[in-house]
Amino acid sequence: MYGARLGSCIIENFFMYIGLR
């Protein structure tokens, strides 16, 4: 998931952080 979209990895990680809450 992370690698091909290094720019979006931060955004996806942010959304995943919200999803875990």
WOMOJO-V583121 format. One record per residue. N is the residue number from 1. SS is DSSP state (~ for helix, > for strand, _ for the rest). Layout:
n: {N;N}
ss: {SS;SS}
This chain:
n: {1;2;3;4;5;6;7;8;9;10;11;12;13;14;15;16;17;18;19;20;21}
ss: {_;_;_;_;_;~;~;~;~;~;~;~;~;~;~;~;~;~;~;~;_}
